[in-house]
Amino acid sequence: MSQRLHLVFGGELVDPQSTKFRDTDNIHIVGIFPDYDSAFAAWKSEAHRTVDSAQTRYFIAHLHRLRDEEREVSPTEELDS
């Protein structure tokens, strides 16, 4: 079975209803985790730490989906189009 890496990152958004970061130079990279459970724990910790900032959001990216070369890829969808 392949390793399922997850990236946890976040920062201040332009609008809490979007996923566009206000300043991409200040995106907080929490880390890369070997499984979803540890990534979720890190995400939850950062989300609780920043709960008073309505503009700040954290995300979990499934890196293993990006590097699974044997799996058929889906069409790319551009954000903010």
C-alpha positions as CSV (number, residue, x, y, z in Angstrom):
1,M,0.0,0.0,0.0
2,S,1.3,3.5,-0.9
3,Q,2.0,6.1,1.7
4,R,-0.8,8.7,1.9
5,L,0.8,12.1,2.6
6,H,-1.2,15.1,3.6
7,L,-0.2,18.8,3.7
8,V,-1.7,21.2,6.3
9,F,-1.5,24.9,5.5
10,G,-3.5,28.1,6.0
11,G,-3.6,31.8,6.3
12,E,-5.7,34.9,6.0
13,L,-8.2,34.9,3.2
14,V,-9.5,37.8,1.2
15,D,-13.1,36.7,2.0
16,P,-14.1,33.9,4.4
17,Q,-16.4,32.6,1.7
18,S,-13.5,32.0,-0.7
19,T,-10.2,30.2,-0.8
20,K,-8.2,33.1,-2.1
21,F,-5.3,34.0,0.3
22,R,-4.8,37.7,1.1
23,D,-1.0,37.3,1.0
24,T,0.5,34.2,-0.4
25,D,3.9,35.1,1.0
26,N,2.5,34.6,4.5
27,I,0.8,31.2,4.0
28,H,1.5,29.2,7.1
29,I,2.8,25.7,6.3
30,V,2.0,23.6,9.3
31,G,3.6,20.4,7.9
32,I,3.4,17.2,5.9
33,F,1.9,14.3,7.7
34,P,2.0,10.5,6.9
35,D,-1.7,9.9,7.4
36,Y,-5.1,11.7,7.5
37,D,-5.5,11.3,11.3
38,S,-2.3,13.1,12.2
39,A,-3.0,15.8,9.5
40,F,-6.5,16.3,11.0
41,A,-5.1,16.7,14.5
42,A,-2.7,19.3,13.2
43,W,-5.4,21.1,11.3
44,K,-7.7,21.1,14.3
45,S,-5.0,22.5,16.5
46,E,-4.3,25.4,14.1
47,A,-8.1,26.0,13.6
48,H,-8.6,26.3,17.3
49,R,-5.6,28.5,17.8
50,T,-6.9,31.0,15.2
51,V,-10.6,30.7,16.0
52,D,-10.9,34.5,16.8
53,S,-9.8,35.4,13.3
54,A,-12.8,35.0,11.0
55,Q,-10.5,35.5,7.9
56,T,-8.1,32.8,8.8
57,R,-8.6,29.3,7.5
58,Y,-6.6,26.1,7.4
59,F,-6.8,23.3,4.9
60,I,-5.7,19.7,4.4
61,A,-4.3,18.8,0.9
62,H,-4.1,15.2,-0.1
63,L,-0.6,15.0,-1.5
64,H,-0.9,11.3,-2.3
65,R,-3.6,12.1,-4.9
66,L,-1.1,14.4,-6.7
67,R,1.6,11.7,-7.0
68,D,-0.5,8.6,-7.7
69,E,0.7,8.1,-11.3
70,E,-1.3,4.9,-11.9
71,R,-4.6,6.6,-11.2
72,E,-6.4,8.4,-14.0
73,V,-6.3,12.1,-13.4
74,S,-9.4,14.3,-13.5
75,P,-9.6,17.5,-15.5
76,T,-8.0,20.5,-13.8
77,E,-10.4,23.1,-12.6
78,E,-9.1,26.7,-12.2
79,L,-10.1,28.5,-9.1
80,D,-11.8,31.9,-9.4
81,S,-12.8,31.4,-13.0
